[in-house]
Amino acid sequence: MNIASSENLDSINPITNKIIGTVPTTSDSEVEAHLTKIKKAIPDWQSKRLTERATALCAVRKTLIAWMDEVMELLRQETGKTEFDGIVEIMTTAEIMRFVEKEGPLALASQKRSSSFLLHKKAKVEYRPHGIVGVISPWNYPLILAAGPVVQALMAGNGVILKPSELAPLTALKLKEIFDAAGFPEGLLQVAIGRGDVGSKIVESSQTNLICFAGSVAVGRKIATACAQQLKPVILELGGKDAMIVLEDADLERAARAAVWGGFQNAGQTCISVERIFVEEKIAHRFVERIQELTKETTLSTETSDGDLGPVISPAQKQKILKMLGESGESDNLYIQPKVIMDPDESSSLMTEEIFGPVFSVHTVKDQWEAVEKSNALDFGLNASIFTRDLRKARKMASEIRAGNICINDVLTNYLTVSLPFGGVGMSGLGRLQGREGIRSFAFIQSVLEDRLGLKKEPWWFPVSPIIKKLFRRFIDFYYG
């Protein structure tokens, strides 16, 4: 589909259902112009030392903190977040930026490698930028999931075109303002506004060299297919159906509070939200009783008062959740009361699809291994958590769970521990963000071998004499035999 001219895109406050801003979408020709600007800016950026890139990104972080109150208010207005959810989003974004500034130069530095018996050779690995990275970010964390990939891509020497969700365009534009106010090199970061057709344009463009996408499995599959046609590398952070396992020796109060917070924070609109809880039979009654008490204590955040969780993002999202619950939505607002569902049918959508709302299910299991088996029953594999006082048992269970990230006696905190790479397996995605591994995801590996001596001829070059053949045979027998 060609986007010949711009249309207006409204950003709507989920709390009040009022328009808070209107922005024009980006046309095909404007996308091309953005890509051209990035391409022109890249050579100078790539010529800078890694420490110089880190210094430029540090200025962006400091500007973000200086603008913190304004950004937090925008997050609340555009996505309906509570005050504390906004605080956490700013803090997590700043922590990712700080890590990239500090660890980026180390992660991307040249690495010497052994040349083995070839003593007259030097070997090293270089991390080279791909070129232009397309970052397509979602609405649930419009700052973290835009700024995180952007700064990692920039640290690696790339330019970036950012396409935010059509439900949260203003936060992305504010991020661009922050980069500009920090004096970041002009042209390197561009923002394209629009729906899926704008994202498709970026994915399919021959000018983009890598795509980083966070969002649904369905869209992730389409992006992977489009990138495969060009053999274009892709990083996909997709959905989850995350399991929490509670064993009979667990600290029940901690486990119950972790379940309620892990399942309901950000109105359950987190890819690593707790959605399935498997609890051993002996403690199931006490555990369920406690989480039901804590669920009743949660409060909703409104226009005039702050609470524990806000509304879901849109009418479509609310209707999807209510349909999974078998309920109808008669009210005009976008709030959903937190719900604990006991033992739903394992073939139901509540058990097989990502809910992305303040709902989780609880199931009793006879032992830890039944819990592990049920955790692995789906093709999702993003996060999982285990609660037990027996750490040896927990570590053994972790090794059996097919998930990219495991928390022991904790939930979700692995994402704030930004030295850890983050990503999933199976339908939950490809590649990693964060950690040194995440920074390197935005570079390709170049192996470099260098001759030390400058001989006119290597022994194995043509012609190979009978003496050389004999020496090589003896060397193989001595060195490998």
C-alpha positions in Angstrom: 0.0 0.0 0.0 1.4 3.4 -0.9 0.9 6.3 1.5 0.8 9.2 -0.9 -0.3 11.9 1.6 -0.6 12.4 5.3 -3.7 11.9 7.4 -4.1 13.0 10.9 -3.7 10.6 13.8 -5.3 11.3 17.2 -3.8 10.4 20.5 -6.5 9.6 23.0 -6.3 9.6 26.8 -7.6 6.2 28.0 -8.7 7.7 31.3 -10.9 10.5 29.9 -11.4 9.2 26.3 -10.4 12.8 25.1 -8.0 13.7 22.3 -4.8 15.0 23.8 -3.0 15.6 20.5 -3.2 15.2 16.7 -0.3 14.5 14.5 0.1 13.9 10.8 1.1 10.5 9.6 4.3 10.1 7.6 3.9 9.6 3.8 6.0 7.3 1.6 8.0 10.2 0.3 8.6 11.5 3.9 9.8 8.0 5.0 12.3 8.0 2.1 13.4 11.5 3.1 14.0 10.4 6.6 16.1 7.4 5.4 18.1 9.7 3.2 18.9 12.1 6.1 20.0 9.1 8.3 22.2 7.8 5.5 23.9 11.1 5.2 24.5 11.4 8.9 25.9 7.9 9.5 29.5 8.3 8.2 30.3 11.0 10.7 28.7 9.1 13.6 30.6 5.9 12.7 33.9 7.8 12.6 33.5 8.8 16.2 35.2 6.8 18.9 33.0 4.5 21.0 33.5 6.8 24.1 32.4 9.8 22.0 29.2 8.0 21.1 28.7 7.2 24.8 29.2 10.8 25.8 26.6 12.0 23.3 24.1 9.4 24.7 24.9 10.5 28.2 23.7 14.0 27.3 20.4 12.5 26.1 19.9 10.7 29.4 20.6 13.8 31.5 18.1 15.7 29.3 15.5 13.0 29.9 15.9 13.4 33.6 15.7 17.2 33.4 12.4 16.7 31.5 11.2 13.9 33.8 8.0 15.5 35.1 6.8 16.6 31.7 7.5 13.1 30.2 5.8 11.3 33.1 2.7 13.5 32.6 2.7 12.7 28.9 2.9 9.0 29.7 -0.1 9.2 32.0 -2.1 11.3 29.5 -1.3 9.1 26.5 -1.4 5.6 28.0 -3.4 6.0 31.3 -0.5 4.9 33.5 -0.5 5.4 37.2 2.0 7.9 38.7 4.3 5.0 39.9 4.1 3.2 36.6 5.4 6.4 35.0 8.2 6.7 37.5 9.2 3.1 36.8 9.2 3.7 33.1 11.5 6.8 33.4 13.8 4.9 35.8 14.0 1.8 33.6 14.7 3.9 30.5 17.4 5.9 32.3 19.0 2.7 33.6 19.2 1.2 30.1 20.8 4.4 28.9 23.3 4.4 31.7 24.2 0.8 31.1 24.7 1.4 27.3 26.9 4.5 28.0 29.1 2.5 30.4 29.2 -0.9 28.9 28.8 0.0 25.2 32.4 0.9 24.6 33.5 -2.4 26.2 30.9 -4.6 24.5 31.8 -3.2 21.1 35.6 -3.0 21.5 37.9 -5.1 19.3 38.6 -8.5 20.8 41.9 -10.3 20.2 41.6 -13.9 19.4 44.1 -16.7 19.4 45.8 -17.5 16.0 46.6 -21.0 17.4 49.7 -22.4 15.7 49.8 -19.6 13.1 52.1 -17.6 15.3 52.9 -15.2 12.4 49.3 -14.1 12.2 47.1 -11.7 14.3 43.4 -12.4 14.8 40.7 -10.2 16.1 36.9 -9.7 16.1 35.3 -6.3 15.3 31.7 -5.3 15.8 30.5 -3.3 12.8 27.3 -1.3 12.5 24.6 -2.6 10.2 23.6 0.9 8.9 20.0 2.0 9.3 18.0 0.2 12.0 14.2 0.3 11.9 12.7 0.3 15.4 9.0 -0.4 15.6 7.8 0.1 19.2 4.5 -0.8 21.0 2.2 1.3 23.1 2.4 -0.4 26.5 5.8 1.0 27.4 6.2 3.7 24.7 9.3 5.2 26.3 11.3 2.1 27.4 10.6 0.1 24.3 11.4 2.9 22.0 14.4 4.5 23.8 16.0 1.2 24.8 16.5 -0.2 21.2 17.2 3.2 19.9 20.2 3.9 22.2 21.6 0.4 21.8 21.4 0.8 18.0 23.0 4.2 18.1 25.8 3.1 20.4 26.7 0.4 17.9 27.1 3.1 15.2 23.8 2.8 13.4 21.2 5.5 12.4 17.6 4.8 13.5 14.2 5.4 12.1 11.6 4.9 14.9 8.0 4.0 14.2 5.9 4.1 17.4 2.5 2.6 17.9 -0.3 4.7 16.5 -1.8 4.6 20.0 1.2 6.4 21.5 2.9 8.7 19.0 3.3 11.7 21.2 5.8 9.9 23.5 8.0 9.0 20.6 7.9 12.6 19.3 8.8 13.8 22.8 11.8 11.4 22.8 13.0 13.0 19.5 12.7 16.4 21.2 14.9 15.2 24.0 17.5 14.0 21.6 17.5 17.3 19.8 17.6 19.3 23.0 20.6 17.3 24.1 22.5 18.4 21.0 22.6 14.9 19.6 24.0 14.8 16.0 21.4 15.9 13.6 19.8 13.4 11.2 20.7 10.2 13.0 17.3 9.6 14.6 14.1 10.1 12.7 10.5 9.4 13.7 7.9 8.1 11.3 4.2 8.3 12.5 1.4 6.1 11.3 -0.3 2.7 11.4 0.9 -0.7 10.1 1.4 0.6 6.5 4.2 2.9 7.7 5.8 0.1 9.6 5.6 -2.1 6.5 7.3 0.6 4.4 10.2 0.7 6.8 10.5 -3.1 7.0 10.4 -3.6 3.3 12.7 -0.7 2.4 16.0 -1.7 0.9 17.6 1.1 2.9 16.9 -0.4 6.3 19.5 -3.0 7.3 18.0 -4.4 10.5 14.6 -4.4 12.0 13.8 -4.4 15.8 10.2 -5.0 16.6 8.3 -5.4 19.9 4.7 -6.4 19.7 2.3 -9.2 18.9 3.2 -12.6 17.6 1.0 -12.1 14.5 2.7 -8.9 13.4 6.1 -10.4 14.4 5.6 -13.3 12.0 4.8 -10.9 9.1 7.9 -8.9 9.8 10.0 -12.0 10.0 8.6 -13.2 6.7 9.3 -9.8 5.0 12.8 -9.6 6.4 13.5 -13.2 5.3 12.8 -12.2 1.7 15.7 -9.8 1.9 17.8 -11.9 4.3 17.6 -8.9 6.6 18.4 -9.5 10.2 15.5 -9.0 12.7 15.1 -8.8 16.5 11.7 -9.7 17.7 10.4 -9.2 21.2 6.9 -10.8 21.1 4.2 -12.0 23.4 4.3 -14.1 26.5 2.1 -16.3 28.6 4.3 -16.3 31.6 4.1 -18.9 34.3 4.7 -18.5 38.0 5.3 -21.7 40.1 4.7 -21.6 43.8 6.0 -24.6 45.8 4.8 -25.7 49.2 7.9 -24.4 51.0 7.6 -20.9 49.4 7.2 -17.7 51.5 3.5 -17.4 50.8 3.1 -13.8 51.6 5.9 -12.8 49.2 4.6 -15.2 46.5 1.1 -13.8 46.8 2.2 -10.2 46.6 4.5 -11.0 43.7 1.6 -12.6 41.9 -0.8 -9.7 42.3 1.8 -7.1 41.4 3.3 -9.2 38.6 -0.1 -9.9 37.1 -1.8 -6.5 37.5 0.8 -3.7 37.3 0.4 -1.5 34.2 -3.1 -3.0 34.1 -1.6 -6.3 33.1 -0.3 -4.8 29.8 3.2 -6.1 30.1 4.7 -8.8 27.9 6.2 -10.5 31.0 3.1 -10.2 33.2 2.2 -13.2 35.3 -0.7 -14.9 33.5 -0.6 -18.5 34.7 0.1 -19.6 38.3 0.8 -23.2 39.2 0.7 -23.9 43.0 1.3 -27.1 44.8 -1.8 -28.7 46.3 -0.8 -28.6 49.9 -0.7 -24.8 50.0 -3.2 -23.9 47.2 -6.1 -23.0 49.5 -4.1 -20.6 51.6 -2.3 -19.1 48.6 -5.5 -18.5 46.7 -7.2 -17.0 49.7 -4.4 -14.5 50.1 -4.2 -13.4 46.5 -8.0 -12.9 46.5 -7.6 -10.6 49.5 -4.8 -8.7 47.9 -6.8 -8.4 44.6 -9.7 -6.8 46.4 -7.4 -4.3 48.0 -6.1 -3.0 44.7 -7.4 0.4 43.6 -8.0 2.0 40.2 -6.3 5.2 39.1 -8.7 7.9 37.8 -8.4 11.4 36.4 -8.6 12.9 39.9 -6.9 10.2 42.1 -3.9 7.9 41.7 -4.2 4.2 42.4 -2.6 0.8 41.7 -3.6 0.4 38.1 -5.1 2.4 35.3 -7.3 1.6 32.4 -6.4 -0.6 29.4 -5.3 1.3 26.3 -8.3 1.2 24.0 -11.9 0.0 23.5 -10.6 -2.8 21.2 -8.2 -4.0 23.9 -11.0 -4.0 26.5 -13.4 -5.9 24.2 -10.7 -8.5 23.5 -10.1 -9.1 27.2 -13.9 -9.2 28.0 -14.5 -11.7 25.2 -11.8 -14.0 26.7 -13.6 -13.7 30.0 -17.0 -14.4 28.5 -18.3 -11.0 29.6 -19.9 -8.0 28.0 -18.6 -4.4 28.3 -21.5 -2.0 28.8 -19.6 0.9 30.5 -18.0 3.6 28.4 -14.8 3.6 30.4 -11.7 1.4 29.7 -11.2 0.0 33.2 -11.2 -3.7 34.0 -11.4 -4.8 37.6 -8.5 -7.2 38.4 -9.5 -10.8 38.2 -8.2 -14.2 39.4 -9.6 -17.1 37.4 -9.5 -20.6 39.0 -8.7 -23.6 36.9 -10.0 -22.4 33.5 -10.2 -25.1 30.7 -6.7 -25.7 29.4 -8.0 -25.3 25.8 -9.6 -22.0 26.4 -8.2 -18.7 25.1 -7.5 -17.7 28.7 -4.9 -20.5 28.8 -3.6 -20.5 25.3 -3.4 -16.8 24.3 -1.8 -13.7 25.8 -4.4 -11.8 27.7 -2.6 -8.5 28.1 -4.9 -7.3 30.9 -5.3 -7.5 34.7 -6.3 -11.2 34.7 -4.4 -14.3 35.7 -5.4 -17.9 36.3 -4.4 -20.2 39.2 -4.1 -24.0 38.9 -3.2 -26.7 41.5 -0.5 -29.2 40.7 0.7 -32.3 42.6 4.4 -31.5 42.5 7.1 -29.3 41.0 7.6 -31.4 37.9 3.9 -31.2 36.9 4.3 -27.4 37.3 7.3 -27.4 35.0 5.4 -29.6 32.4 2.5 -27.2 32.4 4.7 -24.2 32.2 6.2 -25.7 29.0 2.9 -26.7 27.5 2.7 -23.7 25.2 4.9 -22.4 22.4 5.5 -19.1 24.3 8.8 -18.8 26.2 9.5 -15.3 27.5 9.6 -15.1 31.4 8.8 -17.5 34.2 9.2 -17.3 38.0 9.7 -19.9 40.7 8.9 -19.4 44.4 10.6 -21.8 46.9 13.0 -21.7 49.8 15.0 -24.5 48.2 17.3 -22.6 45.8 19.0 -25.8 44.6 15.6 -27.2 43.5 14.7 -23.8 41.9 17.8 -23.8 39.8 17.2 -27.3 38.7 13.6 -26.4 37.7 14.9 -23.3 35.9 17.1 -25.5 33.7 14.0 -27.5 32.7 11.8 -24.5 31.8 11.8 -23.3 28.2 11.9 -19.6 28.7 14.4 -16.8 27.8 14.3 -15.4 31.4 13.7 -16.9 34.8 13.2 -15.2 38.2 13.7 -17.1 41.4 11.6 -15.7 44.3 10.9 -12.6 42.2 8.9 -11.4 39.3 9.7 -9.0 36.4 12.8 -7.6 38.1 15.0 -9.2 35.5 14.0 -6.5 33.0 15.3 -3.8 35.3 18.5 -5.7 35.8 19.8 -4.4 32.5 23.1 -6.2 32.5 21.0 -9.3 31.7 20.1 -9.9 28.1 16.3 -10.0 27.5 14.4 -12.0 25.0 12.3 -15.1 24.4 12.3 -18.4 22.7 9.6 -20.0 20.5 6.7 -17.7 19.7 8.1 -15.2 22.2 10.7 -13.9 19.8 14.2 -13.9 18.3 17.4 -12.2 19.4 18.2 -10.2 22.6 18.0 -6.7 23.9 20.0 -5.3 26.9 23.1 -6.6 28.4 26.3 -6.7 26.3 24.6 -9.2 24.1 21.8 -6.8 23.4 24.2 -4.0 22.3 26.0 -6.4 20.1 22.7 -7.5 18.5 22.8 -4.2 16.6 26.2 -4.9 15.1 27.5 -7.6 12.7 30.6 -9.6 13.6 33.6 -9.0 11.4 36.6 -11.4 11.7 39.9 -9.9 10.9 43.2 -11.8 10.3 46.4 -9.9 9.7 49.8 -11.3 8.5 52.8 -10.2 10.7 55.8 -11.2 8.5 55.0 -10.3 4.9 56.6 -13.4 3.3 56.5 -13.7 -0.4 54.7 -17.0 -0.1 52.9 -19.0 2.5 53.9 -22.7 2.7 50.5 -23.8 1.6 50.2 -21.6 -1.5 50.8 -23.1 -4.9 53.0 -24.9 -5.7 53.1 -27.1 -2.6 56.4 -29.1 -2.5 56.8 -32.7 -1.4 58.8 -31.4 1.6 55.9 -29.2 2.7 53.4 -32.1 2.4 55.7 -34.3 4.6 56.1 -31.5 7.2 52.4 -31.0 7.4 51.8 -34.7 7.9 54.3 -34.7 10.8 52.8 -31.6 12.3 49.3 -33.2 12.2 50.5 -36.3 13.9 52.4 -34.3 16.6 49.8 -31.5 17.2 46.5 -33.4 17.0 47.5 -37.1 17.6 
